[in-house]
Amino acid sequence: MESITPEAFKELLSNTQTLWILDTRSATEISQFPLGFKVQRLSLAEVQAGKLPHITKDVKLYLLCERGQISELVGLYLELAGFTEIYNLAGGLRALRQLES
């Protein structure tokens, strides 16, 4: 798993039409702070229970959460499951929001 800076992630959002972005926040966090781009939800509990994305294991996956810690744990589980292209948003959504302010 690699980290991706908020700057690089923001550039990807503006230059790429289709990204596999996995939001690892809780349903409550998602409802309180919705995003302006399309994501799939995948919680830590789901990954721990063996629920994995139904995609090939070499697809680039971008993980995010509020601070980057839960998404990093999800990334570790995905690595153990054989996914090879995992990028965690460094500093999470907080760091991304700081770019916009």
C-alpha positions in Angstrom: 0.0 0.0 0.0 1.2 3.5 -0.8 0.1 6.9 0.4 -1.2 9.5 -1.9 -1.0 13.2 -1.0 -4.2 15.3 -0.8 -2.8 17.4 -3.7 -2.2 14.3 -5.9 -5.6 12.9 -5.0 -7.4 16.2 -5.8 -5.6 16.3 -9.2 -6.8 12.7 -9.9 -10.4 13.7 -9.1 -10.2 16.5 -11.7 -8.4 14.6 -14.4 -9.8 11.1 -14.2 -13.4 10.1 -15.0 -13.5 6.7 -13.3 -11.7 6.0 -10.0 -12.4 3.2 -7.5 -12.6 5.2 -4.3 -13.5 3.3 -1.1 -14.9 5.4 1.7 -14.2 3.6 5.0 -16.1 6.0 7.2 -19.1 5.1 9.2 -22.6 5.6 7.8 -23.1 8.5 10.3 -19.9 10.2 9.2 -20.8 9.8 5.6 -24.3 11.4 6.2 -22.8 14.3 8.2 -20.0 15.0 5.7 -21.1 13.9 2.2 -18.5 14.1 -0.6 -18.8 15.8 -4.0 -17.6 12.8 -5.8 -18.7 9.2 -6.3 -17.4 6.5 -3.8 -18.2 3.0 -2.7 -18.6 2.4 1.0 -16.5 -0.3 2.6 -16.1 -0.3 6.4 -13.4 -1.8 8.4 -15.9 -4.3 10.0 -17.0 -5.4 6.5 -13.4 -6.1 5.4 -12.7 -7.9 8.7 -15.7 -10.1 8.0 -14.3 -11.0 4.6 -16.5 -8.7 2.4 -14.2 -7.6 -0.4 -14.8 -5.5 -3.5 -15.9 -7.6 -6.5 -13.2 -6.4 -8.9 -9.9 -7.7 -10.2 -7.2 -7.5 -7.6 -4.9 -5.3 -9.8 -7.4 -2.4 -10.1 -6.2 0.8 -8.4 -8.1 1.4 -5.2 -8.1 4.8 -3.4 -9.0 4.6 0.2 -10.2 7.4 2.4 -11.6 8.2 5.8 -11.6 11.2 8.1 -8.0 11.1 9.2 -6.4 8.3 7.1 -6.1 5.8 9.9 -9.1 3.5 9.4 -8.6 3.5 5.6 -5.0 2.4 6.2 -6.2 -0.5 8.3 -8.7 -1.4 5.5 -5.8 -1.2 3.1 -3.8 -3.7 5.1 -6.7 -6.2 5.0 -7.0 -5.7 1.2 -3.3 -6.3 0.8 -3.6 -9.6 2.7 -6.5 -10.5 0.4 -4.3 -10.0 -2.6 -5.1 -6.6 -3.9 -2.0 -5.0 -5.3 -2.8 -1.4 -6.2 -3.9 0.3 -3.0 -3.5 4.0 -2.3 -4.4 5.6 1.1 -5.2 9.3 1.2 -2.6 10.7 3.6 -4.2 12.7 6.3 -7.6 11.7 5.2 -10.5 14.0 4.3 -9.3 16.5 6.9 -6.1 17.1 4.8 -8.1 17.3 1.6 -10.5 19.9 3.1 -7.5 22.0 4.2 -6.5 22.4 0.6 -9.9 23.9 -0.2 -9.9 26.4 2.6 
